[in-house]
Amino acid sequence: MATINAYKMDGLGNDFVIIDRMVDKVSLSKDQIIKMGNRNNIGFDQIIFLEKKLNNVFPITIFNSDGGEVSACGNGSRCIAYLLSKKINSRLIKIKTNNRVLDAKVVGDQSVRLNMGQPIFDWERIPLANEVDNKKVELELDGKLLKNGFCLNVGNPHIIFFVKNAFEHDLKILGPKIETHSMFPEKTNVTFAQVENINLIKVNVWERGAGLTKACGTAACATAVAAYKNKLIENKVNIKFQEGLLNIEIDKDDNIFMTGPVSEIKKIKVEI
């Protein structure tokens, strides 16, 4: 059994194990990731690998706790940016996921602003199983119809339902059924959103491949975009999770900016 160095961080309780492959040439199997991700072990929502720097851009590889690789993790990317800012003594960091380059800026002692890029609304690129109006997606679940789901991709696929009370819907039951619905060939993240006013939205989030989560950065972005396009808010809004707020701003070109806190950096040892 080998022991490797790693970091543990979180953004509003959305937690991560980070392994620097620029230092340790670590390769983990799906089974090893699942074992580490178990809450009776180390536990995490995602494990993120820092790869070798390319032209001042830091590539990352992201896996959910179910062992599946994903393309985006907003809170995780903010944590990575904060960690790298300490390593290289710079407030400006460029991070590359497998489908986007993200510009990050440390804007406070432990606050990071991240440009998530532009949302995708095309049904084939979200992706959805067939051509429908992405703003009014209907899903049949156990003989009942869920209406007016807003689907989009912000680096990963999401469906948002705007409801009166986000927490009267049991996502432990509904989440996995919606996530794996035949409408979503790559599965989907699920959010029930409650618009309190034009400045605040409360959310209840089921994260694809990770389950019920305390916070999800891409869900915050997707929710803000969906609310903005539905004219429920203006272009700036706070998204409320259990442990705090993420501020989302959408510019005139539909670029999404997410700002919020990250935890301190905790060094840990991982046995594999």
C-alpha positions in Angstrom: 0.0 0.0 0.0 1.4 3.4 -1.0 0.8 6.7 0.7 0.4 9.9 -1.4 0.1 13.6 -0.4 -3.2 15.3 -1.2 -5.3 18.3 -0.2 -8.8 18.6 1.1 -10.9 21.7 0.4 -14.5 22.7 0.0 -16.6 25.5 -1.4 -19.7 26.0 0.9 -19.5 22.4 2.0 -19.1 21.0 -1.6 -15.9 19.1 -0.8 -12.9 17.8 -2.8 -9.8 15.8 -2.6 -7.1 17.4 -4.8 -4.0 15.4 -6.0 -1.1 17.3 -7.6 0.1 15.0 -10.5 2.8 17.6 -11.2 4.4 16.3 -8.0 3.1 12.7 -7.6 2.5 10.6 -10.8 -0.6 9.0 -9.3 -3.1 6.9 -11.2 -6.3 5.6 -9.5 -8.8 3.0 -10.7 -12.5 3.6 -10.6 -12.8 1.3 -7.7 -10.2 3.2 -5.8 -11.9 6.5 -6.4 -15.3 5.0 -5.2 -13.6 3.6 -2.1 -11.9 6.9 -1.3 -15.1 8.9 -2.0 -17.2 6.9 0.5 -18.1 9.0 3.5 -17.0 6.2 5.8 -13.5 6.7 4.3 -12.0 10.1 3.3 -15.2 11.2 1.6 -15.7 13.8 -1.1 -18.0 15.0 -3.8 -15.3 15.1 -6.4 -11.6 14.2 -6.7 -9.5 16.5 -8.8 -6.1 15.9 -10.4 -3.8 18.8 -11.1 -2.0 18.0 -14.4 1.3 19.4 -15.9 1.1 23.1 -16.7 0.9 24.0 -20.4 1.7 27.6 -21.4 0.7 29.0 -18.0 -2.6 27.1 -18.1 -3.3 24.4 -15.5 -5.2 21.4 -16.8 -7.4 19.5 -14.3 -9.1 16.1 -14.5 -12.3 15.7 -12.4 -14.0 12.5 -11.2 -17.3 12.3 -9.2 -17.4 10.1 -6.1 -19.1 7.4 -8.2 -15.8 7.1 -10.2 -17.1 8.8 -13.4 -15.1 11.5 -15.1 -16.9 14.9 -15.6 -16.1 18.0 -17.5 -16.9 20.7 -15.0 -16.9 21.5 -11.3 -17.4 25.2 -10.5 -16.6 25.1 -6.8 -13.8 22.7 -7.3 -12.3 25.0 -9.9 -12.5 27.9 -7.5 -10.7 25.8 -4.8 -8.0 24.8 -7.4 -7.5 28.5 -8.3 -7.0 29.4 -4.6 -4.6 26.5 -4.0 -2.6 27.4 -7.1 -2.6 31.1 -6.2 -0.7 30.1 -3.0 1.7 27.9 -4.9 2.7 30.4 -7.6 1.9 33.6 -5.7 -0.5 35.0 -8.2 -4.1 36.1 -7.9 -4.8 35.3 -11.6 -5.1 31.6 -12.6 -6.1 29.9 -15.8 -7.6 26.4 -15.4 -8.4 24.0 -18.3 -11.1 21.4 -18.0 -11.6 18.9 -20.8 -13.9 21.3 -22.6 -13.2 24.9 -21.4 -10.5 27.3 -20.2 -11.6 29.1 -17.1 -10.2 32.4 -15.9 -10.1 32.7 -12.1 -9.2 35.6 -9.8 -8.7 35.6 -6.1 -10.6 38.7 -5.0 -10.5 38.4 -1.2 -8.7 36.6 1.5 -10.6 33.4 0.7 -12.9 34.5 -2.1 -12.5 33.5 -5.8 -14.3 34.8 -8.9 -14.4 32.4 -11.9 -15.4 33.1 -15.5 -17.4 29.9 -16.3 -17.9 30.9 -20.0 -21.1 30.8 -21.9 -24.1 28.4 -21.5 -25.2 26.0 -24.2 -28.9 25.8 -25.1 -28.8 23.6 -28.2 -30.6 20.3 -27.4 -27.9 18.2 -29.2 -25.1 19.7 -27.2 -26.8 19.8 -23.7 -27.3 16.9 -24.7 -31.0 15.8 -24.7 -32.3 12.6 -26.3 -34.5 14.3 -28.8 -35.3 17.8 -30.1 -37.6 19.7 -27.6 -37.8 23.2 -26.4 -35.0 23.3 -23.8 -36.9 25.9 -21.7 -40.0 23.7 -21.3 -38.9 20.1 -20.9 -41.5 17.6 -19.7 -40.5 14.4 -17.9 -42.7 11.4 -17.0 -41.8 9.9 -13.7 -43.8 7.0 -12.2 -46.9 8.0 -14.2 -46.7 11.7 -13.2 -45.6 14.6 -15.4 -42.9 17.1 -14.3 -43.3 20.2 -16.5 -41.3 23.3 -17.4 -37.8 21.9 -16.8 -35.2 24.3 -18.1 -32.3 22.4 -19.6 -28.8 23.8 -20.4 -25.2 22.9 -20.3 -22.6 25.1 -18.4 -19.7 22.6 -18.8 -22.1 19.8 -17.7 -25.8 19.2 -18.2 -28.5 20.6 -15.9 -32.2 20.7 -15.5 -33.8 23.4 -13.4 -37.4 23.4 -12.0 -38.7 26.7 -10.6 -41.1 25.9 -7.7 -42.7 27.6 -4.7 -40.8 25.5 -2.1 -37.5 23.9 -3.2 -37.3 21.7 -0.2 -40.7 20.1 -0.2 -39.4 18.0 -3.1 -37.5 14.9 -1.8 -34.4 14.8 -4.0 -33.2 11.6 -2.4 -36.1 10.0 -4.3 -36.6 12.3 -7.3 -32.9 13.1 -7.9 -31.7 9.7 -9.1 -34.8 9.2 -11.2 -34.4 12.5 -13.0 -30.6 12.2 -13.3 -30.9 8.8 -15.1 -34.1 9.7 -17.1 -34.0 8.6 -20.8 -34.2 12.2 -21.8 -30.5 12.6 -20.7 -28.0 10.4 -22.6 -25.2 11.7 -20.4 -27.4 11.9 -17.2 -28.0 15.3 -15.7 -27.7 17.5 -12.6 -31.0 18.4 -11.0 -32.0 21.6 -9.2 -35.3 22.7 -7.6 -35.1 26.5 -7.4 -37.1 28.9 -5.3 -37.0 32.5 -6.4 -37.3 34.6 -3.2 -36.8 38.0 -5.0 -34.8 39.4 -7.9 -31.6 39.2 -5.7 -31.9 35.8 -4.1 -32.7 32.2 -5.2 -32.8 29.2 -2.8 -31.8 25.9 -4.3 -32.0 22.2 -3.6 -29.5 20.3 -5.7 -28.9 16.6 -6.7 -25.5 16.4 -8.4 -24.9 13.9 -11.2 -22.6 11.1 -9.9 -22.4 12.6 -6.4 -25.9 12.7 -5.1 -27.5 15.2 -2.7 -24.9 18.0 -2.2 -24.5 20.9 0.2 -23.5 23.1 -2.8 -22.8 22.9 -6.5 -21.2 25.8 -8.4 -22.4 24.8 -11.9 -25.9 24.3 -10.5 -25.7 27.9 -9.2 -24.7 29.1 -12.7 -27.3 27.1 -14.5 -30.0 28.3 -12.1 -29.1 31.9 -12.5 -29.0 31.6 -16.3 -32.4 29.8 -16.4 -34.0 32.5 -14.1 -32.5 35.3 -16.1 -33.7 33.9 -19.4 -37.2 33.4 -17.9 -37.1 37.0 -16.8 -37.4 36.1 -13.1 -34.3 38.1 -12.1 -31.9 40.6 -13.5 -28.3 39.7 -14.5 -26.9 39.5 -10.9 -28.2 37.2 -8.2 -27.2 35.4 -5.1 -27.8 31.6 -5.0 -28.3 30.3 -1.4 -27.0 27.0 -0.3 -27.0 25.4 3.2 -23.7 27.0 4.2 -23.8 30.3 2.3 -24.1 32.2 -0.9 -22.6 32.1 -4.4 -22.9 35.3 -6.4 -23.6 34.8 -10.1 -23.4 37.6 -12.7 -24.2 37.2 -16.4 -22.7 39.7 -18.8 -24.0 41.0 -22.1 -22.4 38.2 -24.0 -23.9 35.6 -21.7 -20.5 34.9 -19.9 -21.2 33.6 -16.4 -19.2 34.8 -13.5 -19.3 33.0 -10.2 -17.9 34.5 -7.0 -17.8 32.9 -3.6 -15.8 31.6 -0.6 -13.4 28.6 -0.4 -12.1 26.8 2.6 -8.6 26.8 4.0 -6.2 24.3 2.4 -5.8 21.1 4.4 -2.9 18.8 3.7 -3.8 15.1 4.0 -2.2 11.7 3.5 -4.1 9.2 1.3 -3.3 5.4 1.3 -3.9 3.6 -2.0 
